Amino acid sequence: MPTSCVRTRRARRMAPLCLLLSACSTAEAHEPAEPASETLVLHELARQVTVAQGFELVRLDAAKVEEGVAGAILLNSDLIVDGTFKPSGLSSTVDGGRVVGTMHGQCTTTGGGLSLTLGGAPGTVAKCEQSLNFYERGQVLVSGLIEQQNFESNVPQHLAVIGGTGSFVGVRGELTVTQLVFPGVVKLLSLRLERPR
């Protein structure tokens, strides 16, 4: 009898409940539990990158017209594990490894002459929304701000994990993105995930 079943004077009434609990426990034992935390290291290899130039907008605090605000970068990439980065400018690639999914998203520029750090070099800031689609497991959704000047100098950028589907339901964490080739042909991704317990 399962430990969750307690013998009482009403043992006959408890027997069906005990059998039900036993069946559930047996079924759950066959499903692999997702770890409380995990870190996935991947290469992102761009397949399609589309750049929209955006609009000319007049900022109320600027003396001149700002160009490129509301521009967009649309990304469609492969996610590769255990690959080797092969640098060759815009022809850079990832050798070997295994494609485990795809990444799709958009970054929209919000302004120029800005920095996300106090005293940082001014540049273009963009808001990014991306989905990492893992074929066998589900999707991880990430969101956050990036600085174009950091991508140009291969400085890591950080986006928040805001949720997921499939085996990623309820996850939180952080995606660290380091661009290995500018513009974004190949990036190194480190996806740190935490699951509530």
C-alpha positions as CSV (number, residue, x, y, z in Angstrom):
1,M,0.0,0.0,0.0
2,P,1.4,3.5,-0.9
3,T,2.7,5.6,2.0
4,S,0.2,8.2,1.1
5,C,-2.6,5.8,2.1
6,V,-3.4,5.8,5.8
7,R,-5.1,2.9,7.5
8,T,-8.3,4.0,9.3
9,R,-11.5,2.4,10.4
10,R,-12.8,3.1,6.9
11,A,-10.1,1.1,5.1
12,R,-12.6,-0.2,2.6
13,R,-13.4,3.3,1.5
14,M,-9.7,4.2,1.2
15,A,-8.8,1.2,-1.0
16,P,-9.9,2.7,-4.3
17,L,-8.2,6.0,-3.5
18,C,-5.0,4.2,-2.6
19,L,-5.1,2.3,-5.9
20,L,-5.6,5.6,-7.8
21,L,-2.7,7.2,-6.0
22,S,-0.5,4.1,-6.7
23,A,-1.4,4.3,-10.4
24,C,-0.5,8.0,-10.7
25,S,2.8,7.5,-8.9
26,T,3.7,4.6,-11.2
27,A,2.9,6.7,-14.3
28,E,4.8,9.7,-13.0
29,A,7.9,7.6,-12.3
30,H,8.2,6.7,-16.0
31,E,8.3,10.4,-17.1
32,P,11.8,12.0,-16.9
33,A,11.8,15.0,-14.6
34,E,13.2,18.2,-16.0
35,P,16.1,19.5,-14.0
36,A,15.6,22.4,-11.6
37,S,18.2,24.4,-13.6
38,E,20.1,23.9,-16.8
39,T,22.4,25.8,-19.1
40,L,22.4,25.2,-22.8
41,V,25.4,26.5,-24.9
42,L,24.6,26.9,-28.6
43,H,25.7,28.5,-31.8
44,E,23.1,30.6,-33.6
45,L,23.8,30.5,-37.4
46,A,21.8,33.1,-39.3
47,R,19.7,31.8,-42.3
48,Q,17.8,35.0,-43.0
49,V,18.5,38.5,-41.7
50,T,16.2,41.3,-42.9
51,V,16.9,45.0,-42.0
52,A,14.2,47.6,-42.3
53,Q,15.6,51.2,-42.3
54,G,12.9,52.7,-40.1
55,F,11.5,56.1,-40.1
56,E,12.8,59.6,-39.9
57,L,11.4,61.0,-36.6
58,V,11.8,64.4,-35.0
59,R,12.6,64.0,-31.3
60,L,11.4,66.8,-29.1
61,D,14.7,66.9,-27.3
62,A,16.9,66.8,-30.4
63,A,18.0,69.7,-32.6
64,K,17.8,67.6,-35.8
65,V,15.9,64.7,-37.4
66,E,16.9,61.3,-36.0
67,E,17.3,58.6,-38.6
68,G,16.9,54.9,-38.1
69,V,14.6,55.0,-35.2
70,A,11.9,52.3,-35.4
71,G,14.2,50.4,-37.8
72,A,13.9,46.6,-37.4
73,I,16.1,43.6,-37.8
74,L,14.2,40.3,-38.5
75,L,16.1,37.2,-37.6
76,N,15.7,33.5,-38.6
77,S,18.5,31.2,-37.5
78,D,19.5,27.6,-36.8
79,L,20.4,26.6,-33.2
80,I,23.4,24.2,-33.2
81,V,24.9,22.3,-30.3
82,D,28.4,20.8,-30.2
83,G,29.5,22.7,-33.3
84,T,32.8,24.4,-34.1
85,F,32.9,28.1,-35.1
86,K,34.7,28.6,-38.4
87,P,35.5,32.3,-38.9
88,S,35.5,33.7,-42.4
89,G,33.9,37.1,-42.4
90,L,30.4,37.1,-43.7
91,S,31.0,33.5,-44.9
92,S,31.6,32.3,-41.3
93,T,29.8,29.1,-40.4
94,V,29.6,26.4,-37.8
95,D,31.1,23.0,-38.6
96,G,29.7,19.7,-37.3
97,G,27.3,19.7,-34.4
98,R,23.6,19.1,-34.4
99,V,20.7,21.4,-35.3
100,V,18.3,21.2,-32.3
101,G,16.0,24.0,-33.3
102,T,15.5,27.4,-34.7
103,M,15.5,31.0,-33.5
104,H,13.1,33.7,-34.7
105,G,12.7,37.3,-33.6
106,Q,12.8,41.0,-34.2
107,C,14.8,43.8,-32.7
108,T,13.4,47.4,-33.1
109,T,15.6,50.4,-32.6
110,T,14.3,52.9,-30.1
111,G,16.9,55.6,-30.5
112,G,20.5,56.7,-31.1
113,G,23.1,58.4,-29.0
114,L,22.1,56.3,-26.0
115,S,23.7,53.9,-23.6
116,L,22.3,51.3,-21.2
117,T,25.1,51.9,-18.7
118,L,26.0,55.1,-16.8
119,G,28.8,56.7,-18.7
120,G,28.8,54.1,-21.4
121,A,29.6,54.8,-25.0
122,P,26.6,56.3,-26.8
123,G,25.1,54.3,-29.7
124,T,21.9,52.7,-30.9
125,V,19.6,50.9,-28.5
126,A,17.1,48.3,-29.6
127,K,14.3,46.3,-28.0
128,C,14.4,42.6,-28.9
129,E,11.8,39.9,-28.7
130,Q,12.9,36.4,-29.8
131,S,11.7,32.8,-29.6
132,L,14.1,29.8,-29.4
133,N,12.2,26.8,-30.8
134,F,13.7,23.5,-29.7
135,Y,12.3,20.7,-31.9
136,E,11.8,18.1,-29.3
137,R,11.1,20.2,-26.2
138,G,9.1,23.4,-26.9
139,Q,9.9,27.2,-27.1
140,V,11.8,29.6,-24.9
141,L,10.7,33.3,-25.1
142,V,13.3,36.0,-24.4
143,S,13.0,39.8,-24.3
144,G,15.2,42.8,-23.5
145,L,17.3,45.7,-24.6
146,I,20.6,45.5,-26.5
147,E,23.2,48.1,-27.6
148,Q,24.3,47.9,-31.3
149,Q,27.8,49.1,-30.3
150,N,28.2,46.1,-28.0
151,F,27.4,43.7,-30.9
152,E,29.9,45.5,-33.1
153,S,32.7,44.9,-30.5
154,N,31.6,41.3,-29.5
155,V,30.5,42.4,-26.0
156,P,28.0,39.9,-24.5
157,Q,24.4,41.1,-24.3
158,H,21.8,39.8,-21.8
159,L,18.1,39.1,-22.4
160,A,15.5,37.9,-19.9
161,V,13.8,34.6,-20.3
162,I,10.1,35.5,-19.9
163,G,8.5,32.1,-20.3
164,G,8.2,29.0,-22.4
165,T,6.1,26.2,-23.8
166,G,6.3,22.4,-23.7
167,S,9.0,21.2,-21.3
168,F,9.9,24.9,-20.7
169,V,6.6,26.0,-19.1
170,G,7.3,28.2,-16.1
171,V,11.0,28.7,-16.8
172,R,12.8,31.9,-16.0
173,G,16.4,32.8,-16.5
174,E,18.8,34.7,-18.9
175,L,20.1,34.4,-22.4
176,T,23.6,35.7,-23.0
177,V,24.3,36.5,-26.6
178,T,27.8,37.2,-28.0
179,Q,28.1,38.1,-31.6
180,L,31.1,36.3,-33.2
181,V,30.8,37.9,-36.6
182,F,29.4,41.4,-37.3
183,P,26.8,41.7,-38.8
184,G,25.2,38.8,-36.9
185,V,26.1,35.8,-39.1
186,V,27.1,33.6,-36.1
187,K,26.4,34.2,-32.4
188,L,27.4,32.2,-29.3
189,L,24.4,31.7,-27.0
190,S,24.3,30.7,-23.3
191,L,20.8,30.0,-22.1
192,R,20.5,29.7,-18.3
193,L,17.1,28.3,-17.2
194,E,15.6,28.0,-13.7
195,R,12.4,26.0,-13.0
196,P,10.1,26.7,-10.0
197,R,9.9,23.8,-7.5
